[in-house]
C-alpha cells in the first residue's frame, strides 16, 4: 500500500533555483514561522565577499516565489520569527550558547524599511523557550503594531509598538507599553488565521494542589484587545519534570507556533465553521508491565481528540509497540477535506476520523500504513491555510496528506477489516465522496464473500447511506435542517472499534462530554455581544444547555429516525397482510393516490431522475409487476411515509424555538411532507439500483439476456442460479430488516428462484416462515413446472395448503387434475352441509345434471339406489337444486374409483 504522505517538493532545492545560487553558498536553511496568509518565513546563511551572513525571506509556496526581507550583517542562529502585515517590521528570536553550555533565547525587532537599521534588543535573555508573534488587525493602522512574546512557564506579554517612518530618526521603533496577558503557562499555541491563543495552565487555588490543568483560549480583536472565550479542564500527566530537566531540552516548533516542552504533545485544529478539536498524544505503560530495559519495553501509543463542536471526545490506543518504534511514529494531526481529521502514525496506520460539523461524529476509518521509509521523516508539523499539507521541519520537505481511493478499497478488502471499519468506508464513499463507482466496486467484494455473516449488514449500510446522500443532495435550502433527523448510518458509535494491525491492537472509543457549554462563553456574555466569529459558530454547534436561559436557544440532542422502528411495526402488520382484500395505498407510487401524495410525488420525480438514469444502465432481471390488488411494496412505503412524517414534525416543532432565536427559517409542514416523500421515493430507487447491481455482481447480466423473470431462471445454469439466489437472499434480508421496499416482481422472482435451487423441505420452510411469498403468478408457474405424478401431486397440495383460502381456491379451479376435482367437490359439499352456498345459474346446473344422469346409476345397490343418488338427495334436502354443482360431485365420485396417483 502506498504512503499517505505524498511528497510535493523540498524547499531548499526550490530556494536555490529561485535565488540562482550554488548549493555550496547556501547553509543552515530553516523555517522560522508561518503567517496568516500561509506564507513561510525562511532564514538561510549565504556566503558573500565579507563572509557568511543570515538572510530572512518570505516564501510563497503555492506560487513558489521568494521575497527577501532583510540581510543581516553577520550569521545569526534565528530559530523563530514573525513579520507584521505590511512587511515593515520583523521580530525574531535567536538561540545562543551561554554559561555552562546552556542555550539562551534572545528576542529582537528590526525595521525593514529603514536602511542600515540595527536590531533592537527586547532585553530578553533566558533559558526558557521564547518566541514572538505579530497580531493582525481587521482594520489596518499604520502607526501602531502589536506582537506577543512567549516565555515558557513565565508569561505571555503583549507589546504595543509604535513605528516611526521618519528616516532621520534613529529610534524608528518605539515600544510604547507592554502588558502580561497570561501568567505561568506550560503550553501555548498561536492560531494566526483566527488570531486566537490557546494555552494550558495549572490551578493554584486553595482547593487545588497545583496539578489541575486547564486549556483556555484568548481571542484577540482590534477593540477591545482580547477576551477569554473558553476554559476546558484537562487530564494531563504529572508535570514534576520540565524541559530544563530533560536531556532533549526544548523542541523549537515554529509551525504552527507552539511553546512547550517535550512532556506535552498537543495540537489544536480549528475551522471557520466552528470546528475546534484538541488533539493530545502521549505514551504510557500498562500497570502490570514487567520492568525491562528501556529500549526493549513495550508501550501504548495513545491519543485523545476533544471535539468541542460535538461535545464529545475520541480516545485511541495502540498496544504493544516497542518504545523505539513509538518515538519514530509520532502521529500527524491534520484536516482532510471538510469533514475528516486525519491522524497518521508513520509505518503503523492512518485514522480518518469523521468529526466534521455536518453530522455527529462516527464512521471512523482505520487504514494500515506500509512501505514507508522510516528514516525519511523528522519533526512533522501541520501547516495552516491549506488542509492536508504538512512539512518536515528537519529536511524542510513539504508533503500532502492524501487518502486515495486505493487506500480505502484495499483497507476494505484486507482480512482483518471488521464490520465497523467496512461500514465506515462505505459511508465515506456514499455520503462524503458520493462516488457510486467505488461503491459498486466494493459491492463486488461483498458478493465475492457473500457467505460472510456481515454481508447483510454491509448491504444495510448501502441502503441507509445512499438514501441519506440522495435526499440531502436534492433538498431545498429551507428544508436542509431536517436532514439531521434522517437515518445516516447503521454503525453503532457507542461500541468501541477494535482493529488488528501488524500484531498490534488498535482500540478507538468515543465518549460524551458533560455539558460542554459551561466551558464556553455564550454570545450574550462576550465583550461585544453576539460578535460573529469562530466562537459564536462553535456555540451554535454545541449540544445541550447550561442554564434555563440557555436552554431556549440551545440545540437539543439529535434524534434520528430509525428504520428498524418501522420494521418492527411492519412485522406486526404483515402477519395479517392479505393483498387480495386490501385497497391501494395513498403513496407517491400509487396510481390512485391522493392529491397531496401525487403533488409530493411530482416534487420527488425531478429529485430522483438521476437514480432512474443509473438504474436504467443496469436492468433488473424481472418485470416490475405485481398481480395483486395492493402490493406489499406500497404497504411498506405508506408506513415509512407516515412514520417519517410524524417523526420530522415532532422534531422540527421541538427545534422551532431554537431556530426562531437565531433568526433561521423554520421548517413548515410542507417541508416535512416534501422531505418525507423524497426519502420514501429515494428508498425505492436505491432498492431498485442495488438489486440491479447485485444481480450483475452475481454474474447475471440482464442487459445481455433476452429472457427475463421465470424464463431467465430456467435458462441460466444451476451454478448461476445458486449464486444469484444467495446474493438476492442477503439483499432481501437487508431490505426487510430496515423496512425498505423491494421492487415489484422481486418477491415472485426470488420465490421461483428458491424453488429451483432449494430442496422441497427447505423451500416449504421458507414459505412457512414468510421468507417466500406465493403470489398468483409464481404459483401458476410452479404448478405448471411440477409433473402430475404421485410426488408432484403431493408437492402441489403441500404448496396450495400454505396459501390464503381465496387464492388457493382460484388455483384449484384452474388445476384439472382429479385430485383437484375431488378436493373441490368435498369443499362444495361441506359448504352446502354447513349452510354456505353460492347461487349459480339454475338452467346451467340442470343442463350439467342432465348430461351426467347416466353416471348416477353407475353404482346400483340391492335397493336399486346408488350411494351417489342417496348423497345427492341428502344435499337437496339442505339446499335448493340450483346451489348444487352435480357435475363436480359426479366427476369427483368417478375419480375416486380410479388409481389416479399412478
N, C-alpha and C positions, 0 to 999 in steps of 0.2 A: 504494500500500500504506500502511495506517495506521501510525502510530508505535507503537513498542514501549512507549514511556513514556506511561502514561495518568494524566493529572492528577487528583489527589484533592482537594486544597484548598490555599489559601495561608494559612499560619499567621498572618501579620499581620491578615488580614481576620477570621479566627476570634477572634483575640485582642481585636480592637476590639469584636466582638459580645459576648464573654464579660465584658469589663471595662465595657462600656456607656459608652465614652468616645468622643469625637470623634477623627477621624483626625489633625487638626492638633495634638492634645495628646499624640500618641504618636510618638516618634522613635527612630531607631537601634535597631531591634528586631533581636536577634541570637540565634542558637542557641549555647549555651555547652557543651553536652555531652549525653550520654545515659547513664542509669544502668542497673543490672542488670535492672530490671523493664520497661525500654523507654521510660520517661517522659523527655521532653526538659527540660533546664534552659534557660530563656529569660531574657534581660535586655532591658529597654527603658527609654528615658528618657521620663518622664511630667512634664507641666507641673503645677505647683501654685501655691499662693499665694506661697511664698517663692522660686519659680524652678523650674528643672528638676532632677529627681533620678532616680537609677537604681533600678529595681525588678528583683528576681530572683524567678522563679517556676518551679514545676513544671507542665509541660503534659502531660496525659494525652491523647495524640492519638487513641487508639482510642475513647474516650468523649467527647472534646472538652470537657475540664474543665481549669480553671486553678487552681492553688493558689499564692498569693503567699507567698514565704518571707521576704523582707525588703525594706524600703525604706531605701536608704542616704540619708545626709544631703545628698549632692551628686551630681553627674553623674560617673561613673567609666567609663572605657573598658575594660570587662571583656571579655576575649577567650576565656576558658575558665573553667569552674568544675565543682565536684563537691560532692555533699551526702552525708552519711552515711545509713545505712539508717533511722535514727529521725527524719531531717529536723531534727536539732537543731544540727548544725554544718555551716557552709558554708566551703569552701576555694575561692578564686578567684585568677585571675591577671589583672593589668591590664597594659596596654601604653601607655607614656607616652613622650613625646619627651624626649630627653636632650641632652647636649652634642653638638655637630657634627651636629645634626639627625638623630641616630640614635635608633631606638626601643629602649627598655629595658623588660624584663619585670620585674614585681614580684609577689610571692606573698603572700596574706593568708589568715587564717582568722578566722571570726566566729561567735559563739554566737547561734543563732537563738531560743533560749528565754529569753534574758536581755533584759529591757527596757533600752533605751538602751545596748546593748553596742556597743563600738567595735572595729573590725577590728584584729587582732593581726598585725603585720608579721613575716614569717618571715626578714627580713634577706636577701632575695634581690633583687639588682638587677644585671641582666646583659643584654647584647645577644644572648645565646644564647636560643633559643626555650625557654620554660619553661611547664610545665603541671603540674596536680595531679590526683590521683585517689584517692578513698577506697576502702578494701578492705571487703568484706562477709564476715561470718562465717557459718558454718552454725549455730553455737551463739552466740546473741546475748549480748553482755556490755554492761552499761550504763556501766561506768566506764572503759573503755579503747577508744580508737579508733586506727586505723592509716590512714595515707594515704601515697601515693607522690608525690614531687616529681621531675619530669623536667627536667633542664637539658641541652640538646643539646650533644653532644660533650664533656660534662663528667662527669655522673654521674646515676644514678637512686638517690634516697635514700628509705629507708623511715622515716617519722616515727611515733613512738608518742605518742599524745595522751591525756591524762587530762582528763576532763570533770567539773567541779565544779558540782553542781546548786544550791549554796547561793546565794541571791540577794544575800546581804550581801558575798560575796567578789567583789572587783573582778577578780581573775585567775581567771575561770571556766574558762579553757582553759590547760592546762599541758603543754608539750612535755617529756615525760619523757626520751626519748633518741631518737637517730637513728642509722641505720646505712646505709652505702653498699652497695647490692646489685649495682649494675652500674657499671663504670668506662668512660668514653670510648666511648660508643655513637654510631653515625652515624644510626641509625633505630630507632624503637621504636613499638609498637602495644599498646594495652591491650584485652584481651577481657574485658568485665565479666561476661558470662554465666557463664564458667568460671573467672574470677579468674586468668587467665593473662597473662603478659607476654612478648611477642615482641620481640627486639631484634637488631640487626646490629652486629657489632664486627669489628675487624681484628686479625690476629695481629701481635705484636711480639716474636717469639722470635728466637733466634739463627739459626734455619733459615728465617726469613721476612723479606721486605723490607717488611713492613707493608702489603701490598696484598691479602693473602688474607682474604677476607670470609667470615664465618660467621653463620648465623641460629640463635640459641639461644632457648630458651623457659624461663621460670621459672613454676613452678606454686605459687601461694600457698595455704596451709592455715591452719587455726586453730592447730594444733600438729603438728609444728614449723612454723616460719613459712613457709618456702619451700624449693624444691629445683629444680635444673636438670634438665629431663626430656629434652631433646634438643638436638642441635647439628648443623646441616646446612651443609656448605660451599656457598658461592655464587660465581658468576662475575659480578662486577659491574665497571662501567667505572671508570677511574681517578678517585680522589677528591681530586685535587690542588686542585680548586675546591670551596669550601664556600659555605654560604648567605651569609656575610658578603661574599663577593667577587662575588655575583650581583646584577644590578640589581633583580630582583624580590624579593630577600630571602627571608623565610620565608613559607610558606603555613600559616596557622594553621588546622588541621583538627581541630575538637573531636569530630566524629562520623565514624567511630569515632576515639577519642582516638589521635592519631598525631603523633609528634615527629620531624620530619625536614626536610631542606632540599629545594629543588626538583630536585636531581640524582637523587633516588631516588623512584620511584613504585611502592610495594609495598603489597599488601593481603593479609592472612591471613584466610581464611574457615574456620570450624570448625563442627562439629556434634557433638551429644552421642553419636552413634553411633560416633565415632572418625574422622570425616571431617576432614582437615586439608589445605587447599590454599593454597599460597603463590603469589600472582599478582604478576608483575613486568612492568611496562610500560615500554618505552623506545623511543627513536628512533635510527636510525643511517643512515649514507650508505654507498653502495657504494664499494668500494676504487677503482674506475676512474671514479668520478663526476667530471665536469668541474667546475672551480671557477666558480661563478656567484654573483651577488648573493644574499644570504641569503633574501630574500623570494621569489626565483624558483626556488630549488633544490628538487629533489625528494628525498624521504627515504623510508625504510622505516619503517612503523609496525609494531611487533612487541611480542609479549608471550609470556611463558612461565608455565605453571601447573604447579608441582611438586605432584604428588598423592602425599603421603606414605603415605596409606592403601592405595594401589595400587603403590607403589614405582616410579612412572613419572613422566615429565614431558612435557607437550604444548607444542610450540613453534608459534607462528603469526607470519607476517609478511605485510604488505600492501605491495606495491611501488608505486613512482612516485606518491607522494602529495605534493602541494605542502606545503611546511613550514608555511605559514599555516593550511592546512586541517588539518594534523596537530595543531597546537596547539588548534584548535577541536574536534577529535574525540577528546579524551581518553576512553579507554574506562571503562565502568562494570562492575565485577565484583560479582555478587550471586547468591545461591542462587535457583533457580527450581524450586519443589517440593522433593521429597525426593532426586531423583536427578540433577539437572542444575545446572550452573553457567552462568549467563548472562553473556556478555561483549558489551556494547553499544557500538559505535562510532557516535556520532551522525552522521547523514547519510551513512553508508557501509554498514554491515552489522551484523548481530547474529549471534553464535555461541551455540548451545545445546550445551554440552559434556556428554556423557553420562558423568559421572565419579562417580556415586554408589557407595556401598559394596555394593550388591546384586550387582553383577557387574563384571567387568573393564571398563576404560574403552574406549569405541569408539562408533561410530554418531553422530559429531558432526554437527551441522546448521548450515548457513550460510544466513542469511535476509537479503536486501537491505533496506536502510533508505531510504525515500523520503518526500517530503512532510513533512519536519521543519523547523521554524523554527530556523535556525542561530543566531539571536540569543537564543533562549529560554533556553538552558542556560548556567549559570555553572560553579560548582565543585560537582560532583555527588558526594555521599557516600552510602555504604550504611548504612542503619540496622541496629540489632540487634533481635532479638526477633520480627521479622516478616519472613520471607523474601520477597524481591522488592520491598521498599519502599525507595525512595531519596529523598534530599532535596537540593534545590539550596540550598547554604548562602548563596548570594548573594541570591536572591529569597525564601528560606525557603518554597519551594513543595514540597509533598510529592507524590511520584509513585509509581505502582505499575508495576513492570516486568511486562508481561503478554504472553506469546506466545499469540496466539489461533489457533484452527483456520484462520482465513482466512489468517494469515501463512504457515502451513505448507503449506496447499493451493496457494497462489499460488507459493510457493518451489518446490514440486514440479513445477508446470506450466511455469515460465519456461524459456526456450530454453536458457540456459546452465547449467541444473541438470544436474550429471553423475550418473553411476550411484551413486557412494558417497553423495552427498547425498540422492538419492531413496530409496536403501535405508535411510538413517538416519531419514528422515521416516516411512517405513512402519514401521520398528522402533519409533519413538516412539509411534505410534498403537496398535500392536498390543500391545507389551509394557508400556508405561508408562501410556497412556491407556485401553487396552482399548476403543477406540471403533471398532467394526466398521462403523458407518455411514459414517465418513470413509474407512475403508479401501476400502469398496465404491465410494465416490465417486472415490477415486484409481484404482480399477480401471477405471472408465470412461475416465479419462485415459490409462491404459496401453493399453486396447483401441483408443482413437482413434489411437494411434501404434503400432499392432501390428507394423508393419514395422520399427520401431526394433530395432537389434541387441541392445539391453539389455532387451528385453521379457521374455524368458525368465528372465533373472537377477532381475528385479523380482518375477516370479511365484515364483521360488525363495525370495526373502526372505519373501514372504507365507506360503509353506508352512512355513518353519522358525520364523519369529517367532510365527505364530498357534499352532502346535503347542506351542511352549515356554510361551506365555502361558496356554493352556488347561490344560496339565498342572500348571504351578506353582500356578494358582489353586485346583486341586482336590486338592493334596497334603495329606496329614495332617501334623501338626506334627512327628511323629517322622521323617518322610521328606523334609522340606523341604530338608535339607542335600544331598540327592542331586541337587537341581535344578542345582547348579553344574556338573554333568558332562553335562547335556543340551545339545544344539545350541541356540545362542542366536541367531545371525545368520549370514548368508553374507558379510558385509563382511570385508575384509582390513584389520586395524588397522595392519599394518606398512607399507602403501602410503600415501604422502603424499596428502592431499586438496588438489587444485588447483581453484579456482573463479574464474571471471572475473566481476568486479563493476564495472560502470560504468567500464571502461577500466583497472581495477586487477586484479592477480592476487593472490589470497589463497592462501597455502600453509600447510597445517596438517599437522604430522607428530608422531609420538609415539615416545618413547624409554624404555627401561627403566633405572631406577637400579640401580647395582651394590650389592647387599646393603644395602638401606635400614635393616636392623635395627641396624647398628652406630651409627646416628645417634640411636637412642632407647634410653632406659633400659628394661630388661626389668622385668616386675613384681617379680621377686625382688631387683632392685637398688635398689628405691625405699627411701626413708627408712622408710616403713611398707610392708612388702612386700605386694604384691597389693592395694593400695588401689584401690577401684573408682572410676575416673573416666575422663575423656576419653582419657587416655594408655594405660591398660590396654586399653581397647577398640581404640585405634589399634594396639597391639601385636598383638592378635588378628587384625587385618585384614592386617597386613604379610606379604608373601610371603617365603620363604627363611629362613635362619637363619645367625647369625654364628659360632656355636661349636658344638662337638659336643653340649654340654649343651642348647643352644637348639634344635638340630635336632629333638630328640624332641618338642618342643611347638610347632614352627612349622608354619605352613600351607604345604604343598607347592604347586608351580605347578599351576594348574588345567588339567586335560586334558579338554577337552570331546569328546563323541562326534562322530564325523564321518559325516554322511550319505553323503558321496562314497565313503567306505571301503566301505560296504555296496553302493553302486552298482557299484564295481569288482568286488566278489565276484559280484554278480548278472550282470555282463557275461560272466563265465566260465560260470556255471551255466546261464544261459538259452540259451547256444548249443546245448546238448543238451536243452533243455526240450521235453518232449512230454507234453501234458496227457492224452493217451489212455492212457499207461502209468503215470502217477503216481497214487498214492493221495492222499486228502485229508490236508492238513497239520494238525498239532495247534496251532492258533492260537485266540485268543479268538473269532474269527469263524467257526470251523469247527463245524458241527453235530455232528460226531462227534469233537470234540477230547477231550483227556484231562481227567481230573477237575480237575487243577491249573489247566489252561488255562481250563476252564469256571468255576472258582471265581474266578479272576482276572478273567474277563470280567464276572462278576456285580459285582465291585468297580468295574469301569470303567463299567458301564451307568449308574449314577447320576451319575458324573462327566461323562459326555458327553451327558446328556439335553438340556442347553442347546443343544448343537450339533445334535442331532436336530431340536429345535424350530426352529432357524434354518434348517436345510436343508429343513424341510417348507414354509417360506414360499415358497421358490423351488424348483420341481420340476425334476428332471433331464429332459432331452429324450428319454430312453430308459428302457427297463425294465431294472432291475439284475438280470440273469440271465445266467449263463454256462452253456453247454450241455455243456462238457467235464467230465470226471470230477473233475479237480482244477484250479482256476483259477489263472492267473498271479497274481492278486491275493493268494491265500492263500500262494503260494510267496514272494512279496515280503514279506508280513507276517511269515512264520515266520523268514526270515533277519534281518529287522530286530529281531524279538523276541529271537532268540538272541544276536546280536552286541551289542545294547544291554545285555542282562542280564550278559554276560561283562564288558563294559566297566565297568558300575556295580559289580559285585562286586570287580573289580580295584582300582578307585579307592577304594571305600569301605574295603577292607582296608588300603590304604596310609594312610588317614586315621584308622584306629581308635585308634592311639596318641595322636594329637593330641587327638581328642575325649575320650579317657579322661582325659588330663592336665587338661583343662578341665572335667571333670565334666559333659560334654554327652552326650546319648543317642547311642548308636552305631546306625547303620542295620543291621538284620539281613537275612538272606536273603529273608525275606518282603517286607520293604520294597523290596528291589531288584527282585524279580519284580513287585510291585504297581506300582512306578514304570514299569518296562519295559512292562507291559501297558497302563497308562494312556497311555503315549507311543504305542504301536502303535495303540491304538484311536483316539487323537486324530489320528494321521496319516491314517487312513482318513476320519474325519469331516471334517477340514479339506479333504481332497482332494475329497470329495463337495460340500461347501459351495462351494469355489472353482470347481468345474466348473459348478455351477448359476448362480453369479453371473456367470461369464464368458459363459455362454450367453445370459443376459439382456442383458449389456452388448453382445453381438454383434448384438442386435436380434431374437432369437428368444425369445419369452416362452412357456415351456412351460405356464404356467397358463392361457393364453388359447387354446391349441391343443387340439383334441380328439384329434389324432393324436400318436403318439409313435414313436420309433425310425425304422425304414426308411420307414414311411409318412409320417412328418413330413418326412424328407429329400425324398421325392418330391413333397410338397405345396408346400413353400416355393419361392420364386423363385430363379433362378440366382444373382443378386447376393447374396442372403442366404446361400445355400449357400457361396459363396466366402468371405464374411466369417466365417461360423461355422467353416469349415474352417481358416482361417488362425489364428483365435483358439485353437481346440482343439489345433491342431498345436503352438503355442507352449506351451500348457498341458501337453501330453503330454511334450514335450521337457524342461520344467522338472521334472516329476514323475520321469521316468526318470533324469535326472541326479542326483537326490537319493535315488533308490530309494524314493520314496513310492508307495503302492499307488493304482492307478486304480480307479474304481468298476466293479463288474461290468457288463458290457454295453458299456462305453466302447470297448473295442478293436474290437468289431464295428461299432459306430456310426460311429467315425471312419474305419474302413476303407471302409464303404459310402459315406460322405460323400466320401472321397477318390476313390472310383471314379466318383462322379457329377461331380466337379469337375475332376479331372486328366485329361490325355491318357493313352492306353493305355500308351505307353512310359514315361512318368513314374510312372504307377501301378505298373507292374511293377518299376521301380527301387526304389520304396518297399518293395515286397514282398521283393525280394531283399536289401534292407538291414535287414529285420526291423522297419521302421517301422510296417508294417501286418501284422496277424495275420489269416490267412484261416481263421477259425473256421467250424464247420459251418453255423451259421445264416446268416452273411454270404455264404458260398459258395453256399448254396442260393438266396439272394435274387439274387445277381449272375448265377448261371447262368440263373435264370428270366428275368432282365431282358434278357439278351443274346439277340438273334434268331439262329435257327439258319440263317443264310446262310453264305456262304463266309468272310467276315471274322469273323462271330460265332463260328463253329466254331473258327477259329484262336485267337480270344481265349480261348475256354473252355479249349482244350487248353493254351494258354500259362499260364493260371492254375492248372489242375489239376496240371501238372507241378511247380509250386512247393510242393505240399502233401506232407505225410508220406504214405507209401505206404498206410497203412491208411485214412486219411481220403480220399485220392484214390480208392481202390477203392470205398468206400461211395458216393461221389458218382457215379462212373462207372456203378455198378449202377442208380442212380436216373435216369440220363440215357438216354432211349430212342432216341437218335439212332443211325443206322447206324455212324457213326464210333466211337461208344462200344462198339457190339457188336463191331466189328472189332478194336478195341484189347483188349477183354476176352478175345476169342477167342484172340488172339495170346498174351496173357499166360497164358491157361489152357493152351494147347498147350505154351508154353515151360516151364510148371511141370511138366507131365507128362513132357516130354522130359528135364527136369532132375532128375526123381525127386521132385518136390514135388507131392504130390496130396492132395486133401481128399476123404474118402469121403462120398458122399451116398447118398440112398435108391436102392437097386437097382431097385425097382419104378418109382419116378418117372422114373428115367433111361430105362428100357425103354419106358415109355409115350411119353415125348417122342421117342424114337428111332423108334418105330413110326408116330407121327404125321407124321414127316418122311422116311419111306422113299422116297417118290417123288422127293424132292429129290436123293437120291444118284445117281440115274440121269439127271439133267438134263444132265450133261456127259459123254456117251459118247465113247469113243475107238475106234480101229480094233481094239483088243483087247477091245472090249465092256466095258472097265473105265474109270470116270471118275477123274480126278485126286483128287477128294474121297474116293472109296472107297479109293483107294490110300493116301491120307494117314491115313484113319481106321484102316485095317489096321495102319499103322505105329504109331499110337498105342496100339492094343490090344495090340501086342507089348510096349509099355513099361508099360502099366497095365491093371488089370482093367477090365472093361466098366463097372462101377458108378462109376468115378472119372472117366469122360469125359462132358462135357456136349455131347452130339451136337447138340442144338438150337442151342446157341450157335455151334458151329462151322459148322453148315449155314447159319444166318442170316447169319453173317459172310461166308460164301462167296458167298451170293446178293447181299449188299450190295456186295461188291467188283466185281460185274459192272455196277453202275449208277453213273451220274454223280451222286453224292449231294451234291456241293458246289455244284450249280447250282440 
